[in-house]
Amino acid sequence: MAITTKKVLKMTFSNAAGKAVTISLNEPKEGITVAEIQSVMDQIIAKDIFFTSGGGLMSKKDIKIVGTTTEDLYDQPQ
């Protein structure tokens, strides 16, 4: 039995078509601030480095850090 935890940073943008586009990054650094994340999102939008089927990323929509804990209760012996 093992317990594992995982965090994922989810940055959601609106594209030119008004659709939500999420970029996820595993294991964000501890203590990262909203201001730091917003700054990165602004840079992503300004540099226009991602293109989606609905066009470029136009604005910030949402920021979340999602944490999950998994408790592995059984593994079949090999």
C-alpha positions in Angstrom: 0.0 0.0 0.0 1.3 3.4 -1.0 0.0 6.9 -0.8 1.0 9.3 -3.5 0.1 13.0 -3.9 0.2 15.1 -7.1 -0.3 18.7 -7.9 -1.2 20.2 -11.3 -1.3 23.9 -12.2 -4.1 24.5 -14.7 -4.0 27.8 -16.5 -7.2 28.5 -18.6 -7.3 31.0 -21.4 -10.0 32.2 -23.8 -9.1 31.8 -27.5 -10.2 34.0 -30.4 -13.3 31.9 -30.8 -14.2 32.5 -27.1 -13.5 28.8 -26.2 -11.7 27.8 -23.1 -8.1 26.4 -23.5 -6.3 24.9 -20.6 -2.5 24.5 -20.3 -1.5 22.1 -17.4 1.8 21.8 -15.7 2.7 19.0 -13.3 4.2 19.8 -9.9 4.3 23.6 -9.8 6.9 25.0 -7.4 5.9 25.4 -3.8 4.9 28.9 -2.9 4.2 30.1 -6.4 2.0 33.2 -6.3 -1.0 34.3 -8.3 0.9 37.3 -9.5 3.7 35.1 -10.8 1.3 32.8 -12.7 -0.6 35.8 -14.1 2.6 37.3 -15.3 3.5 34.0 -17.2 0.0 33.9 -18.6 0.3 37.5 -19.9 3.6 36.6 -21.5 2.1 33.5 -23.2 -0.7 35.7 -24.6 1.7 38.5 -25.7 4.2 36.2 -27.4 1.3 34.4 -29.2 3.2 31.1 -29.0 0.2 28.8 -28.9 -2.4 28.5 -31.6 -5.6 26.5 -31.2 -8.3 25.4 -33.6 -10.2 28.5 -32.4 -7.3 30.8 -33.0 -4.7 32.4 -30.6 -5.0 32.8 -26.9 -6.7 36.1 -26.1 -7.2 36.5 -22.4 -6.8 34.8 -19.0 -9.9 33.0 -17.8 -9.0 30.9 -14.7 -6.1 29.6 -12.6 -6.2 26.5 -10.4 -3.8 24.2 -8.6 -5.4 20.8 -8.3 -4.1 18.4 -5.8 -4.9 14.7 -5.7 -4.1 12.0 -3.2 -4.1 8.3 -4.3 -4.1 5.4 -1.9 -3.1 2.2 -3.7 -4.9 -0.5 -1.7 -4.0 -3.6 -3.7 -1.4 -4.7 -6.3 -1.7 -8.2 -7.7 1.5 -10.2 -6.9 3.6 -10.9 -9.9 
